[in-house]
Amino acid sequence: MTSIHSQAGALSDGDFERIRALMRDRAALDLSLTRKVLVVSRLAQRLRQLNVPSFGDYVDFVESGRDPNELHLLVDLLTTHETYFFREPEHFEHLAKVIVPTYAGRSFRAWSAASSTGEEAYSIAMTLMSTLGLSMPWEVVGTDVSRDAVRRAARGVYRPDRLEQMPKGYIGRYCRRHGDDDSAICIVPALRSRVHFQVLNLAAPLAAVGGFDVIFLRNVLIYFDKDMRTQVLNQVCQQLNPGGWLVLGHAEIMCARPSGLRQGTSTIYRKPAMQPAHMKTRAAPSYSPVL
Ligand SMILES: C[S@@+](CC[C@H](N)C(=O)[O-])C[C@H]1O[C@@H](n2cnc3c(N)ncnc32)[C@H](O)[C@@H]1O
């Protein structure tokens, strides 16, 4: 048996397994590729905050359900929220030059399916604002399993150094100083009002997220085991409108291939315009921000 030590004590193989089982059973997250040392480094501070003497006691506490928020916090701590504006910029170029022109004069809905702290959803929105403008009906929905990430995304406030990858013209148009704070920028209200965020676990049944014309599913399937990846990919594809586009991250194409879609580029797929009855999408619900 091996134990990894931190100031908060040791994480035994047994407790590591319990944490993995908890994440798998309660949040459908697969930590099999997550190293124990990472779990120790991410949880040690939380144990100190709670004054819990050992990892075993901490798992007992989460499992007891005495504070249901602790499970959400554990999910937050164990998922990686790394993201930035205009990550994989060729996707936004494709959105502007190939996808959007096919929707001229029609409403358009985009989904950032693991939106983390919002940079991906706002990058989509900036691209839509620049191509469709404000007079056209369009909206972006961002969802993530992490409550904290969703709360931060909905706030739309970032440190200026987060804007490095953003096209220069967009910074002046879509970002402004956050109040009197020189060390923070915010997304302009006209753009923010077109982007709605909500907590959603992709591994659970997707009740009424609606039909989308483009879905960005990037850097998230790595959290699931093989079966769950297929299940998540299938149910995400079901939310695509006929003729809709699926944009996968490079990490995604290494581990999953969507079926029933036509491949455009190495990472971008399109649903045929005519669908067999069993693949029909649900009607789009109207969204209101949840946080
Ligand atoms: C590395 S970030 C990717 C953010 C963005 N899509 C990008 O590519 O920059 C992965 C995000 O997936 C989220 N995530 C992990 N498991 C999830 C699940 N079961 N359902 C929804 N989101 C999940 C995490 O909370 C995290 O914010």
The ligand as an ORCA input file, in Angstrom:
! r2SCAN-3c Opt
* xyz 0 1
  C     -10.406     22.150    -19.170
  S     -11.975     22.916    -18.982
  C     -12.420     23.219    -20.680
  C     -13.066     24.564    -20.859
  C     -13.348     24.935    -22.326
  N     -14.282     24.025    -22.934
  C     -12.081     24.986    -23.121
  O     -11.846     24.108    -23.947
  O     -11.279     25.909    -22.904
  C     -12.982     21.486    -18.595
  C     -14.306     21.851    -17.963
  O     -15.133     20.702    -18.035
  C     -15.939     20.710    -16.893
  N     -16.525     19.372    -16.670
  C     -15.918     18.269    -16.191
  N     -16.798     17.274    -16.082
  C     -17.990     17.755    -16.520
  C     -19.295     17.210    -16.633
  N     -19.554     15.960    -16.246
  N     -20.289     17.988    -17.111
  C     -20.051     19.278    -17.458
  N     -18.829     19.863    -17.353
  C     -17.821     19.108    -16.892
  C     -14.998     21.145    -15.784
  O     -15.693     21.640    -14.651
  C     -14.175     22.223    -16.500
  O     -14.680     23.507    -16.265
*
